[in-house]
Amino acid sequence: MSEFKIKLVPPDIDVETLRQLPDLFAEVVTDPGKSLRRFEDLLCEKLGVSHALAVNSGTSALHLALLSLGIKAGDEVLCPSFTFAATINAISYVGATPVIIDSEPDTWNMNPEMVEQALKARFKVNKKPRALLLAHTYGMPAKLDEIVKICKAHEIPLIEDAAGSLGAQYKDRYLGTFGDVGIISFNYNKIITTGGGGMLLTNNPHLKDQASYLATQARSSAPYYVHNEVGYNYQMNGLASELGILQMESLDTRIAKKRLIFNNYRKAFSAYETINFQEEMPGFYSNRWLTTILFDWYDTAGSLKNYLEKNAVEARHLWNPMHRQPVFEHFPGYISGQSEKLFKHGLALPSGTGLTEAQQIRIIELVQHFLKTS
Ligand SMILES: *Cc1c(COP(=O)(O)O)cnc(C)c1O
């Protein structure tokens, strides 16, 4: 099935924004750096962080985060099981070993108690993880107080994969700004899209400089080309930056729309005791990038997905945990079964900011009809 009338999280770029791009083209092509710096400054100002680096994807931002912290082959990096593969792929790019941690049931993110448990076990075999890379699932903050405390106590650098969480907050501070390095994605399905792109965030000027140097082919400063290290071509392109700058104006409106979509689903399904949501705890403010529902019963999600797709509505299973993936299953893991439960019981519903009221009513009616007849 490829033709969905209602897609899961399609890009939402208004016509006015697109109309402005051709005028910018000549300028951007001759001086892309200017567009990049403006986009970076805008993110710093909005999120309250001192340095930002615009790159060509969230995944390259993750790769640069690990590289600039000096993480290399043989090192161990703590990471969540319940995330998109990009999080853990980046750890593999530098040849490090992911140590995979299961979720906790409140936010679905990395379980701080299991992080402690994992650390104890790693220390016992004389291994000290070189970093903790967490992800904020579907826009919901992880339990940052607990995790930051653990990282500080053991002097383990923290990296935040806030790829889908632009504008989400924890205790009134934006996600992506808590760790030594944070990253955002502007992939086509994210709340703001540059068609593909990412941003690295940090308050540490040395990390920013190192990331910037590696992102531009690692040129040492000399009157001719000198390369002491392997570099990458990870810079964002100027036109993508301009598209990002134009959309940043509507970030708050987009978050409000995402949250409205979530609240509409929640209200509509409140009568069903068998449906649960990813709830916000006090101090947690999700951007509700994706509305996901959890059923009590195993398999309901799969049959509802088929039913919606027959009706041209796209739905998607939640992440199949990384510790279950053939490519990652041999890595050390501290697993409780929580992320597997989320995978088996959960379903993501259309949550694009362009979703109309009529479309959402249609989806809700389809779900209600399915539940009545199944
Ligand atoms: C989208 C996403 C990424 C990858 O970002 P790209 O820009 O597509 O490379 C990484 N982690 C998470 C959690 C994501 O949702």
The ligand as an SDF file (V2000), in Angstrom:
LIG
                    3D

 15 15  0  0  0  0  0  0  0  0999 V2000
   14.9180   11.5920   12.7540 C   0  0  0  0  0  0  0  0  0  0  0  0
   15.7400   11.0420   13.8280 C   0  0  0  0  0  0  0  0  0  0  0  0
   17.1410   10.9030   13.6910 C   0  0  0  0  0  0  0  0  0  0  0  0
   17.8640   11.1130   12.3920 C   0  0  0  0  0  0  0  0  0  0  0  0
   17.8370   12.3820   11.8860 O   0  0  0  0  0  0  0  0  0  0  0  0
   18.1470   12.5680   10.3140 P   0  0  0  0  0  0  0  0  0  0  0  0
   18.1130   14.0340   10.1230 O   0  0  0  0  0  0  0  0  0  0  0  0
   17.0760   11.8540    9.5690 O   0  0  0  0  0  0  0  0  0  0  0  0
   19.4910   11.9930   10.0540 O   0  0  0  0  0  0  0  0  0  0  0  0
   17.8770   10.4600   14.7710 C   0  0  0  0  0  0  0  0  0  0  0  0
   17.2920   10.1500   15.9340 N   0  0  0  0  0  0  0  0  0  0  0  0
   15.9620   10.2500   16.1190 C   0  0  0  0  0  0  0  0  0  0  0  0
   15.3860    9.9250   17.4520 C   0  0  0  0  0  0  0  0  0  0  0  0
   15.1370   10.6850   15.0620 C   0  0  0  0  0  0  0  0  0  0  0  0
   13.8160   10.7550   15.2460 O   0  0  0  0  0  0  0  0  0  0  0  0
  1  2  1  0
  2  3  1  0
  2 14  2  0
  3  4  1  0
  3 10  2  0
  4  5  1  0
  5  6  1  0
  6  7  2  0
  6  8  1  0
  6  9  1  0
 10 11  1  0
 11 12  2  0
 12 13  1  0
 12 14  1  0
 14 15  1  0
M  END
$$$$
